Structure formats: C-alpha cells, structure tokens
Amino acid sequence: MLNVISIEARDIPDAWFQCVYKIIDCGHKYIIERGSYKGQERLEFDYITIHIKYPGVRPLIPDIPPALGIPNPVADGYIEDYLPYLMTDSKQPNEDYTYGQYLEPQINEVIKMYKEGGYGTNQAYMTVGNPEAIYLNDPPCLRGIDTRIRYGKLHFIVYFRSWDIWNGFPANLGAIQMLKEYMAQEIDVKDGEIIAASKGLHLYDYIWELAKLRTMRTKE
C-alpha cells in the first residue's frame, strides 16, 4: 500500500526540515529510469501533504546552523530573483517554459473573480501546463495552485507532480508565498496558509549525506 505522509509545520523552514528528516526514514529508494538525473538513485515519498500554518514568517529560506559548515540550499536574494518567473511570462531562449507564462493571465483573473464575484467560489484555480507539456523532456513540476478565501484570509493549495526537497521545495514555496501575499493585498484580505501536496517529493542521492548532516543523523 502507498505510504501517505502528513506533516504539520509552523513555517516554510520548519516544513523543509521536517520533510528532509522524514524522507530519510520513509522515502522509497529507486533508480530513476526516465527524467532528470536518469540512472541515479533518489528517495521519494509515495505521497505527502504539508500543511504550513504561518508561511509568511521570515526568513523564508531554510535554517542552516553555521556550525554545520554546509551552504544554504537557497541563497539570499534568490527567491526575489525567481519571483518574476512565477508571475510574468518572461522566458529565456533556452527555456521550454516558465510557470509565469501559464500563471500570469490567471493571477489577475483570480483577483478579479474574488473582488467582483465574492469569496464563495471553488473556481479560482490556476493551472500550470497544457496537454502538449507531456511531450517535453522536463514537463512542469508545479501543476496547479488552487485558492480559497476563508476566515478573512487567502489560502493556497498547491500540487507538484515532482519536487526536489533540498533546493526546489524551499525556493518554490518561498516564491509562491510572495505571490500569495501580493494577491491577498490586491484582493484586500489577509495572508493565509499553504497546503502543499506531491506524489514526487524526493531527495537525490548526491544530497543524502548533506541531509543527514543537517538533521544531525550522521551516525545512521
């Protein structure tokens, strides 16, 4: 049977740490037969849901004690530089897609939907990708951002088909949180929670030792 994991976290750094810690025990180890890093091993959750209650707490990037001597998976300022790729259709010549090319028109439409039509709707969902994306060498990992306004706050429910814990998880969620803050301000509601889910949250083999070091599990 699939091992379905559920994590309750305070903020994004806490969610990241808990996922890194948990995957060492619960991750399914396998060799990648197709996709990024083909031929290498990775640990992967069968399915995981992460409920982040206060995703806006700063800093958004992981907490790495200096004494460990390992670099932060997300450099200072990276999330701010990454944000345009989430919110605009800007794309470099060597890129097949950006999340922003799908999300940009939908962001304004969701804001308009809530401002003009009220909060009682389940239609404010933003899709990433199209049917043709399956033919790409690397289809979009983020596949959708669902939204809900409840209890006076804007909440996001996001799904990733594949998701790298070490780098992608904190960078993606940090930028998604900043997008949520922008949309909440435009709608004139408070910033809310994030529920993230994935059947492909994973840790590549070249990161396993760093993960054990960060979680103080070097003797395992």
CYANA upper distance limits for C-alpha pairs under 8 A (distance plus 0.5 A):
  2 LEU  CA     46 ASP  CA      6.35
  2 LEU  CA     47 TYR  CA      7.93
  3 ASN  CA     45 PHE  CA      8.04
  3 ASN  CA     46 ASP  CA      6.18
  3 ASN  CA     47 TYR  CA      7.24
  4 VAL  CA     45 PHE  CA      8.35
  4 VAL  CA     46 ASP  CA      6.86
  4 VAL  CA     47 TYR  CA      5.51
  4 VAL  CA     48 ILE  CA      6.28
  5 ILE  CA     45 PHE  CA      8.15
  5 ILE  CA     47 TYR  CA      6.77
  5 ILE  CA     48 ILE  CA      5.13
  5 ILE  CA     49 THR  CA      6.88
  6 SER  CA     48 ILE  CA      6.24
  6 SER  CA     49 THR  CA      5.41
  6 SER  CA     50 ILE  CA      6.48
  6 SER  CA     51 HIS  CA      8.37
  7 ILE  CA     15 ALA  CA      8.05
  7 ILE  CA     18 GLN  CA      8.03
  7 ILE  CA     19 CYS  CA      8.37
  7 ILE  CA     48 ILE  CA      8.22
  7 ILE  CA     49 THR  CA      6.81
  7 ILE  CA     50 ILE  CA      5.28
  7 ILE  CA     51 HIS  CA      6.70
  8 GLU  CA     15 ALA  CA      8.02
  8 GLU  CA     50 ILE  CA      6.56
  8 GLU  CA     51 HIS  CA      5.48
  8 GLU  CA     52 ILE  CA      6.80
  8 GLU  CA     53 LYS  CA      8.24
  9 ALA  CA     14 ASP  CA      6.29
  9 ALA  CA     15 ALA  CA      5.53
  9 ALA  CA     18 GLN  CA      8.31
  9 ALA  CA     50 ILE  CA      7.65
  9 ALA  CA     51 HIS  CA      6.52
  9 ALA  CA     52 ILE  CA      5.34
  9 ALA  CA     53 LYS  CA      6.91
 10 ARG  CA     14 ASP  CA      6.53
 10 ARG  CA     15 ALA  CA      7.59
 10 ARG  CA     52 ILE  CA      6.22
 10 ARG  CA     53 LYS  CA      5.91
 10 ARG  CA     54 TYR  CA      6.14
 10 ARG  CA     55 PRO  CA      7.81
 11 ASP  CA     15 ALA  CA      6.68
 11 ASP  CA     52 ILE  CA      6.11
 11 ASP  CA     53 LYS  CA      6.93
 11 ASP  CA     54 TYR  CA      5.52
 11 ASP  CA     55 PRO  CA      5.08
 11 ASP  CA     56 GLY  CA      7.67
 11 ASP  CA     57 VAL  CA      6.70
 11 ASP  CA     60 LEU  CA      8.44
 12 ILE  CA     16 TRP  CA      6.63
 12 ILE  CA     52 ILE  CA      7.28
 12 ILE  CA     54 TYR  CA      8.42
 12 ILE  CA     55 PRO  CA      5.98
 12 ILE  CA     57 VAL  CA      8.34
 12 ILE  CA     60 LEU  CA      6.50
 12 ILE  CA     61 ILE  CA      7.80
 12 ILE  CA     62 PRO  CA      8.02
 12 ILE  CA    170 PRO  CA      7.32
 12 ILE  CA    173 LEU  CA      7.72
 12 ILE  CA    174 GLY  CA      7.89
 13 PRO  CA     17 PHE  CA      6.73
 13 PRO  CA     59 PRO  CA      8.37
 13 PRO  CA     60 LEU  CA      6.89
 13 PRO  CA     61 ILE  CA      6.50
 13 PRO  CA     62 PRO  CA      5.02
 13 PRO  CA     63 ASP  CA      6.59
 13 PRO  CA    170 PRO  CA      7.80
 14 ASP  CA     18 GLN  CA      6.66
 14 ASP  CA     62 PRO  CA      8.29
 15 ALA  CA     19 CYS  CA      6.68
 15 ALA  CA     50 ILE  CA      7.62
 15 ALA  CA     52 ILE  CA      7.37
 16 TRP  CA     20 VAL  CA      6.72
 16 TRP  CA     62 PRO  CA      7.32
 16 TRP  CA    165 ILE  CA      7.66
 16 TRP  CA    166 TRP  CA      8.43
 16 TRP  CA    169 PHE  CA      7.60
 16 TRP  CA    170 PRO  CA      7.04
 17 PHE  CA     21 TYR  CA      6.59
 17 PHE  CA     62 PRO  CA      8.04
 17 PHE  CA    215 THR  CA      8.05
 18 GLN  CA     22 LYS  CA      6.42
 19 CYS  CA     23 ILE  CA      6.51
 19 CYS  CA    165 ILE  CA      7.81
 20 VAL  CA     24 ILE  CA      7.38
 20 VAL  CA    165 ILE  CA      7.36
 20 VAL  CA    166 TRP  CA      8.02
 20 VAL  CA    203 LEU  CA      8.44
 20 VAL  CA    211 ALA  CA      6.92
 20 VAL  CA    215 THR  CA      8.08
 21 TYR  CA     25 ASP  CA      7.99
 21 TYR  CA    211 ALA  CA      8.08
 21 TYR  CA    212 LYS  CA      8.31
 21 TYR  CA    215 THR  CA      6.51
 22 LYS  CA     26 CYS  CA      6.51
 22 LYS  CA     27 GLY  CA      8.14
 23 ILE  CA     27 GLY  CA      4.99
 23 ILE  CA     43 LEU  CA      7.39
 23 ILE  CA     44 GLU  CA      7.48
 23 ILE  CA     45 PHE  CA      7.19
 23 ILE  CA    202 HIS  CA      8.29
 23 ILE  CA    203 LEU  CA      8.27
 24 ILE  CA     43 LEU  CA      8.14
 24 ILE  CA    212 LYS  CA      8.33
 26 CYS  CA     45 PHE  CA      7.25
 27 GLY  CA     43 LEU  CA      5.29
 27 GLY  CA     44 GLU  CA      5.18
 27 GLY  CA     45 PHE  CA      5.42
 27 GLY  CA     46 ASP  CA      8.06
 27 GLY  CA    202 HIS  CA      8.21
 28 HIS  CA     42 ARG  CA      8.38
 28 HIS  CA     43 LEU  CA      5.65
 28 HIS  CA     44 GLU  CA      5.56
 28 HIS  CA     45 PHE  CA      6.67
 28 HIS  CA     46 ASP  CA      7.64
 29 LYS  CA     41 GLU  CA      7.25
 29 LYS  CA     42 ARG  CA      6.15
 29 LYS  CA     43 LEU  CA      5.00
 29 LYS  CA     44 GLU  CA      7.09
 30 TYR  CA     41 GLU  CA      5.98
 30 TYR  CA     42 ARG  CA      6.35
 30 TYR  CA     43 LEU  CA      7.27
 31 ILE  CA     38 LYS  CA      8.18
 31 ILE  CA     39 GLY  CA      6.39
 31 ILE  CA     40 GLN  CA      6.05
 31 ILE  CA     41 GLU  CA      4.89
 31 ILE  CA     42 ARG  CA      7.10
 32 ILE  CA     36 SER  CA      8.39
 32 ILE  CA     37 TYR  CA      7.44
 32 ILE  CA     38 LYS  CA      5.44
 32 ILE  CA     39 GLY  CA      5.76
 32 ILE  CA     40 GLN  CA      6.23
 32 ILE  CA     41 GLU  CA      6.54
 32 ILE  CA     42 ARG  CA      7.73
 33 GLU  CA     38 LYS  CA      6.02
 33 GLU  CA     39 GLY  CA      6.59
 34 ARG  CA     38 LYS  CA      6.04
 35 GLY  CA    137 ASN  CA      7.71
 35 GLY  CA    138 ASP  CA      7.30
 36 SER  CA    138 ASP  CA      7.96
 40 GLN  CA    204 TYR  CA      8.21
 40 GLN  CA    205 ASP  CA      7.51
 41 GLU  CA    204 TYR  CA      6.85
 41 GLU  CA    205 ASP  CA      5.90
 42 ARG  CA    202 HIS  CA      6.97
 42 ARG  CA    203 LEU  CA      5.99
 42 ARG  CA    204 TYR  CA      4.88
 42 ARG  CA    205 ASP  CA      5.72
 43 LEU  CA    202 HIS  CA      5.90
 43 LEU  CA    203 LEU  CA      5.67
 43 LEU  CA    204 TYR  CA      7.03
 43 LEU  CA    205 ASP  CA      7.90
 44 GLU  CA    200 GLY  CA      6.65
 44 GLU  CA    201 LEU  CA      6.15
 44 GLU  CA    202 HIS  CA      4.60
 44 GLU  CA    203 LEU  CA      6.94
 45 PHE  CA    199 LYS  CA      7.10
 45 PHE  CA    200 GLY  CA      6.86
 45 PHE  CA    201 LEU  CA      6.29
 45 PHE  CA    202 HIS  CA      6.96
 46 ASP  CA    199 LYS  CA      6.02
 46 ASP  CA    200 GLY  CA      7.45
 47 TYR  CA    197 ALA  CA      7.93
 47 TYR  CA    198 SER  CA      6.24
 47 TYR  CA    199 LYS  CA      4.66
 47 TYR  CA    200 GLY  CA      7.44
 47 TYR  CA    201 LEU  CA      8.20
 48 ILE  CA    197 ALA  CA      6.09
 48 ILE  CA    198 SER  CA      6.11
 48 ILE  CA    199 LYS  CA      6.94
 48 ILE  CA    201 LEU  CA      7.99
 49 THR  CA    195 ILE  CA      7.46
 49 THR  CA    196 ALA  CA      6.21
 49 THR  CA    197 ALA  CA      4.88
 49 THR  CA    198 SER  CA      7.32
 50 ILE  CA    195 ILE  CA      6.12
 50 ILE  CA    196 ALA  CA      5.62
 50 ILE  CA    197 ALA  CA      6.78
 51 HIS  CA    193 GLU  CA      8.14
 51 HIS  CA    194 ILE  CA      6.60
 51 HIS  CA    195 ILE  CA      5.01
 51 HIS  CA    196 ALA  CA      7.05
 52 ILE  CA    193 GLU  CA      6.44
 52 ILE  CA    194 ILE  CA      5.69
 52 ILE  CA    195 ILE  CA      6.63
 53 LYS  CA    192 GLY  CA      8.18
 53 LYS  CA    193 GLU  CA      5.54
 53 LYS  CA    194 ILE  CA      7.26
 54 TYR  CA    192 GLY  CA      7.78
 54 TYR  CA    193 GLU  CA      6.52
 55 PRO  CA     60 LEU  CA      8.27
 55 PRO  CA    177 GLN  CA      7.15
 55 PRO  CA    192 GLY  CA      8.30
 55 PRO  CA    193 GLU  CA      6.75
 55 PRO  CA    194 ILE  CA      7.14
 56 GLY  CA     60 LEU  CA      7.85
 56 GLY  CA    177 GLN  CA      7.07
 56 GLY  CA    178 MET  CA      8.42
 56 GLY  CA    181 GLU  CA      8.49
 56 GLY  CA    191 ASP  CA      8.18
 60 LEU  CA    170 PRO  CA      7.96
 60 LEU  CA    174 GLY  CA      6.09
 61 ILE  CA     74 VAL  CA      6.61
 61 ILE  CA     76 ASP  CA      8.48
 61 ILE  CA    170 PRO  CA      6.56
 61 ILE  CA    171 ALA  CA      7.71
 61 ILE  CA    174 GLY  CA      7.57
 62 PRO  CA     72 ASN  CA      7.30
 62 PRO  CA     73 PRO  CA      7.73
 62 PRO  CA     74 VAL  CA      7.73
 62 PRO  CA    170 PRO  CA      7.33
 63 ASP  CA     72 ASN  CA      8.18
 64 ILE  CA     68 LEU  CA      7.85
 64 ILE  CA     70 ILE  CA      7.94
 64 ILE  CA     71 PRO  CA      8.13
 64 ILE  CA     72 ASN  CA      6.64
 64 ILE  CA    214 ARG  CA      7.74
 65 PRO  CA     69 GLY  CA      8.26
 66 PRO  CA     70 ILE  CA      8.02
 68 LEU  CA    213 LEU  CA      7.93
 68 LEU  CA    214 ARG  CA      7.63
 70 ILE  CA    210 LEU  CA      8.07
 73 PRO  CA    166 TRP  CA      6.75
 73 PRO  CA    167 ASN  CA      5.66
 74 VAL  CA     78 TYR  CA      7.03
 74 VAL  CA     79 ILE  CA      8.26
 74 VAL  CA    167 ASN  CA      6.89
 74 VAL  CA    170 PRO  CA      7.67
 74 VAL  CA    171 ALA  CA      6.83
 77 GLY  CA     81 ASP  CA      6.90
 78 TYR  CA     82 TYR  CA      6.51
 78 TYR  CA    171 ALA  CA      8.17
 79 ILE  CA     83 LEU  CA      6.52
 79 ILE  CA    171 ALA  CA      6.41
 79 ILE  CA    172 ASN  CA      8.42
 79 ILE  CA    174 GLY  CA      6.81
 79 ILE  CA    175 ALA  CA      6.16
 80 GLU  CA     84 PRO  CA      8.40
 80 GLU  CA    175 ALA  CA      7.76
 82 TYR  CA     86 LEU  CA      7.62
 82 TYR  CA    175 ALA  CA      7.46
 83 LEU  CA     87 MET  CA      6.90
 83 LEU  CA    175 ALA  CA      5.88
 83 LEU  CA    178 MET  CA      8.26
 83 LEU  CA    179 LEU  CA      8.23
 84 PRO  CA     88 THR  CA      5.91
 84 PRO  CA     90 SER  CA      7.87
 84 PRO  CA    100 GLY  CA      7.68
 85 TYR  CA     89 ASP  CA      7.50
 85 TYR  CA     90 SER  CA      6.98
 85 TYR  CA     91 LYS  CA      8.12
 85 TYR  CA     98 THR  CA      6.42
 85 TYR  CA     99 TYR  CA      6.73
 85 TYR  CA    100 GLY  CA      5.59
 85 TYR  CA    101 GLN  CA      8.48
 86 LEU  CA     98 THR  CA      7.63
 86 LEU  CA     99 TYR  CA      5.65
 86 LEU  CA    100 GLY  CA      4.65
 86 LEU  CA    101 GLN  CA      8.43
 86 LEU  CA    103 LEU  CA      7.48
 86 LEU  CA    104 GLU  CA      8.20
 86 LEU  CA    175 ALA  CA      7.81
 86 LEU  CA    176 ILE  CA      8.15
 86 LEU  CA    179 LEU  CA      8.43
 87 MET  CA     99 TYR  CA      8.11
 87 MET  CA    100 GLY  CA      5.13
 87 MET  CA    101 GLN  CA      8.32
 87 MET  CA    103 LEU  CA      6.88
 87 MET  CA    104 GLU  CA      5.73
 87 MET  CA    107 ILE  CA      8.30
 87 MET  CA    179 LEU  CA      7.90
 88 THR  CA    100 GLY  CA      5.05
 88 THR  CA    101 GLN  CA      6.63
 88 THR  CA    103 LEU  CA      7.99
 88 THR  CA    104 GLU  CA      5.70
 89 ASP  CA     98 THR  CA      7.47
 89 ASP  CA     99 TYR  CA      8.35
 89 ASP  CA    100 GLY  CA      5.34
 89 ASP  CA    101 GLN  CA      4.32
 89 ASP  CA    102 TYR  CA      7.89
 89 ASP  CA    104 GLU  CA      6.91
 90 SER  CA     98 THR  CA      8.00
 90 SER  CA    100 GLY  CA      7.69
 90 SER  CA    101 GLN  CA      7.53
 91 LYS  CA     95 GLU  CA      6.86
 91 LYS  CA     97 TYR  CA      7.23
 91 LYS  CA     98 THR  CA      6.77
 91 LYS  CA    101 GLN  CA      8.35
 96 ASP  CA    136 LEU  CA      8.25
 97 TYR  CA    101 GLN  CA      7.49
 97 TYR  CA    140 PRO  CA      8.32
 98 THR  CA    102 TYR  CA      7.95
 99 TYR  CA    103 LEU  CA      6.66
 99 TYR  CA    128 VAL  CA      6.99
 99 TYR  CA    140 PRO  CA      8.01
 99 TYR  CA    142 LEU  CA      8.14
100 GLY  CA    104 GLU  CA      5.80
101 GLN  CA    105 PRO  CA      8.50
102 TYR  CA    106 GLN  CA      7.93
102 TYR  CA    127 THR  CA      7.55
102 TYR  CA    128 VAL  CA      5.99
102 TYR  CA    129 GLY  CA      7.15
103 LEU  CA    107 ILE  CA      6.47
103 LEU  CA    126 MET  CA      7.00
103 LEU  CA    127 THR  CA      7.60
103 LEU  CA    128 VAL  CA      7.21
104 GLU  CA    108 ASN  CA      7.64
105 PRO  CA    109 GLU  CA      7.04
106 GLN  CA    110 VAL  CA      6.55
106 GLN  CA    126 MET  CA      6.47
107 ILE  CA    111 ILE  CA      6.86
107 ILE  CA    126 MET  CA      7.92
107 ILE  CA    183 MET  CA      8.18
108 ASN  CA    112 LYS  CA      6.61
109 GLU  CA    113 MET  CA      6.46
110 VAL  CA    114 TYR  CA      6.82
110 VAL  CA    124 ALA  CA      5.98
110 VAL  CA    125 TYR  CA      8.13
110 VAL  CA    126 MET  CA      8.47
111 ILE  CA    115 LYS  CA      6.67
111 ILE  CA    183 MET  CA      7.06
111 ILE  CA    186 GLU  CA      7.40
111 ILE  CA    187 ILE  CA      6.39
112 LYS  CA    116 GLU  CA      6.32
112 LYS  CA    117 GLY  CA      8.29
113 MET  CA    117 GLY  CA      5.87
113 MET  CA    118 GLY  CA      7.65
113 MET  CA    124 ALA  CA      7.74
114 TYR  CA    118 GLY  CA      5.38
114 TYR  CA    119 TYR  CA      5.92
114 TYR  CA    187 ILE  CA      7.37
115 LYS  CA    119 TYR  CA      8.46
115 LYS  CA    187 ILE  CA      6.43
119 TYR  CA    148 ARG  CA      8.24
119 TYR  CA    149 ILE  CA      6.35
119 TYR  CA    150 ARG  CA      8.16
120 GLY  CA    149 ILE  CA      8.37
121 THR  CA    148 ARG  CA      8.47
122 ASN  CA    147 THR  CA      8.48
122 ASN  CA    148 ARG  CA      7.86
124 ALA  CA    146 ASP  CA      7.06
124 ALA  CA    147 THR  CA      6.33
124 ALA  CA    148 ARG  CA      7.94
125 TYR  CA    144 GLY  CA      7.80
125 TYR  CA    145 ILE  CA      6.55
125 TYR  CA    146 ASP  CA      4.87
125 TYR  CA    147 THR  CA      6.50
126 MET  CA    144 GLY  CA      6.15
126 MET  CA    145 ILE  CA      5.61
126 MET  CA    146 ASP  CA      6.56
127 THR  CA    143 ARG  CA      6.70
127 THR  CA    144 GLY  CA      5.05
127 THR  CA    145 ILE  CA      7.08
128 VAL  CA    140 PRO  CA      7.68
128 VAL  CA    142 LEU  CA      7.06
128 VAL  CA    143 ARG  CA      5.15
128 VAL  CA    144 GLY  CA      5.77
128 VAL  CA    145 ILE  CA      8.49
129 GLY  CA    133 ALA  CA      6.44
129 GLY  CA    139 PRO  CA      8.32
129 GLY  CA    140 PRO  CA      6.88
129 GLY  CA    143 ARG  CA      6.99
132 GLU  CA    136 LEU  CA      8.14
133 ALA  CA    139 PRO  CA      5.91
133 ALA  CA    140 PRO  CA      7.80
134 ILE  CA    139 PRO  CA      6.42
135 TYR  CA    139 PRO  CA      7.97
141 CYS  CA    160 PHE  CA      5.84
141 CYS  CA    161 ARG  CA      5.80
141 CYS  CA    162 SER  CA      5.67
141 CYS  CA    163 TRP  CA      7.04
142 LEU  CA    158 VAL  CA      8.21
142 LEU  CA    159 TYR  CA      6.62
142 LEU  CA    160 PHE  CA      4.85
142 LEU  CA    161 ARG  CA      6.95
142 LEU  CA    162 SER  CA      8.08
143 ARG  CA    158 VAL  CA      8.35
143 ARG  CA    159 TYR  CA      6.38
143 ARG  CA    160 PHE  CA      6.19
143 ARG  CA    161 ARG  CA      7.19
144 GLY  CA    158 VAL  CA      6.31
144 GLY  CA    159 TYR  CA      6.12
144 GLY  CA    160 PHE  CA      7.98
145 ILE  CA    156 PHE  CA      6.98
145 ILE  CA    157 ILE  CA      6.28
145 ILE  CA    158 VAL  CA      5.02
145 ILE  CA    159 TYR  CA      7.27
146 ASP  CA    156 PHE  CA      6.27
146 ASP  CA    157 ILE  CA      5.41
146 ASP  CA    158 VAL  CA      6.60
147 THR  CA    154 LEU  CA      7.50
147 THR  CA    155 HIS  CA      6.20
147 THR  CA    156 PHE  CA      5.22
147 THR  CA    157 ILE  CA      6.61
148 ARG  CA    154 LEU  CA      6.31
148 ARG  CA    155 HIS  CA      5.68
148 ARG  CA    156 PHE  CA      7.06
149 ILE  CA    153 LYS  CA      5.87
149 ILE  CA    154 LEU  CA      5.01
149 ILE  CA    155 HIS  CA      6.61
150 ARG  CA    154 LEU  CA      7.28
150 ARG  CA    155 HIS  CA      8.09
152 GLY  CA    189 VAL  CA      6.37
152 GLY  CA    190 LYS  CA      6.66
153 LYS  CA    184 ALA  CA      8.02
153 LYS  CA    189 VAL  CA      5.99
153 LYS  CA    190 LYS  CA      4.97
153 LYS  CA    191 ASP  CA      5.82
153 LYS  CA    192 GLY  CA      5.36
154 LEU  CA    180 LYS  CA      7.81
154 LEU  CA    184 ALA  CA      6.36
154 LEU  CA    189 VAL  CA      7.08
154 LEU  CA    190 LYS  CA      6.80
154 LEU  CA    191 ASP  CA      5.87
154 LEU  CA    192 GLY  CA      5.39
154 LEU  CA    193 GLU  CA      7.89
155 HIS  CA    180 LYS  CA      8.22
155 HIS  CA    191 ASP  CA      7.63
155 HIS  CA    192 GLY  CA      5.18
155 HIS  CA    193 GLU  CA      5.38
155 HIS  CA    194 ILE  CA      6.37
156 PHE  CA    180 LYS  CA      7.77
156 PHE  CA    192 GLY  CA      8.16
156 PHE  CA    193 GLU  CA      6.97
156 PHE  CA    194 ILE  CA      5.38
156 PHE  CA    195 ILE  CA      6.86
157 ILE  CA    194 ILE  CA      6.31
157 ILE  CA    195 ILE  CA      5.21
157 ILE  CA    196 ALA  CA      6.23
157 ILE  CA    197 ALA  CA      8.37
158 VAL  CA    194 ILE  CA      8.09
158 VAL  CA    195 ILE  CA      6.90
158 VAL  CA    196 ALA  CA      5.31
158 VAL  CA    197 ALA  CA      6.82
159 TYR  CA    196 ALA  CA      6.43
159 TYR  CA    197 ALA  CA      5.46
159 TYR  CA    198 SER  CA      6.19
160 PHE  CA    196 ALA  CA      8.41
160 PHE  CA    197 ALA  CA      7.00
160 PHE  CA    198 SER  CA      5.47
160 PHE  CA    199 LYS  CA      7.97
160 PHE  CA    200 GLY  CA      7.73
160 PHE  CA    201 LEU  CA      8.41
161 ARG  CA    198 SER  CA      6.26
161 ARG  CA    199 LYS  CA      6.57
161 ARG  CA    200 GLY  CA      6.14
162 SER  CA    198 SER  CA      7.28
162 SER  CA    199 LYS  CA      7.40
162 SER  CA    200 GLY  CA      4.68
162 SER  CA    201 LEU  CA      6.32
162 SER  CA    202 HIS  CA      8.06
163 TRP  CA    168 GLY  CA      6.88
163 TRP  CA    169 PHE  CA      7.01
163 TRP  CA    198 SER  CA      7.82
163 TRP  CA    200 GLY  CA      6.23
163 TRP  CA    201 LEU  CA      5.02
163 TRP  CA    202 HIS  CA      6.59
164 ASP  CA    168 GLY  CA      5.46
164 ASP  CA    169 PHE  CA      6.47
164 ASP  CA    201 LEU  CA      6.39
164 ASP  CA    202 HIS  CA      5.69
164 ASP  CA    203 LEU  CA      6.48
164 ASP  CA    204 TYR  CA      8.16
165 ILE  CA    169 PHE  CA      5.34
165 ILE  CA    170 PRO  CA      7.94
165 ILE  CA    201 LEU  CA      6.69
165 ILE  CA    202 HIS  CA      6.21
165 ILE  CA    203 LEU  CA      6.28
166 TRP  CA    170 PRO  CA      7.94
166 TRP  CA    203 LEU  CA      7.16
166 TRP  CA    207 ILE  CA      8.15
167 ASN  CA    171 ALA  CA      6.88
168 GLY  CA    172 ASN  CA      6.15
169 PHE  CA    173 LEU  CA      6.53
170 PRO  CA    174 GLY  CA      6.36
171 ALA  CA    175 ALA  CA      6.82
172 ASN  CA    176 ILE  CA      6.56
173 LEU  CA    177 GLN  CA      6.40
174 GLY  CA    178 MET  CA      6.91
175 ALA  CA    179 LEU  CA      6.74
176 ILE  CA    180 LYS  CA      6.69
177 GLN  CA    181 GLU  CA      6.76
177 GLN  CA    194 ILE  CA      8.47
178 MET  CA    182 TYR  CA      6.81
179 LEU  CA    183 MET  CA      6.76
180 LYS  CA    184 ALA  CA      6.51
180 LYS  CA    191 ASP  CA      7.48
181 GLU  CA    185 GLN  CA      6.71
181 GLU  CA    191 ASP  CA      6.22
182 TYR  CA    186 GLU  CA      6.82
183 MET  CA    187 ILE  CA      6.60
184 ALA  CA    188 ASP  CA      6.31
184 ALA  CA    189 VAL  CA      5.68
184 ALA  CA    190 LYS  CA      6.41
184 ALA  CA    191 ASP  CA      6.22
185 GLN  CA    189 VAL  CA      6.78
185 GLN  CA    190 LYS  CA      7.74
185 GLN  CA    191 ASP  CA      8.43
203 LEU  CA    207 ILE  CA      7.22
203 LEU  CA    208 TRP  CA      7.54
204 TYR  CA    208 TRP  CA      7.34
207 ILE  CA    211 ALA  CA      6.60
208 TRP  CA    212 LYS  CA      6.80
209 GLU  CA    213 LEU  CA      6.65
209 GLU  CA    218 THR  CA      7.97
210 LEU  CA    214 ARG  CA      6.63
211 ALA  CA    215 THR  CA      6.71
212 LYS  CA    216 MET  CA      6.43
212 LYS  CA    217 ARG  CA      5.22
212 LYS  CA    218 THR  CA      5.76
213 LEU  CA    217 ARG  CA      6.45
213 LEU  CA    218 THR  CA      5.89
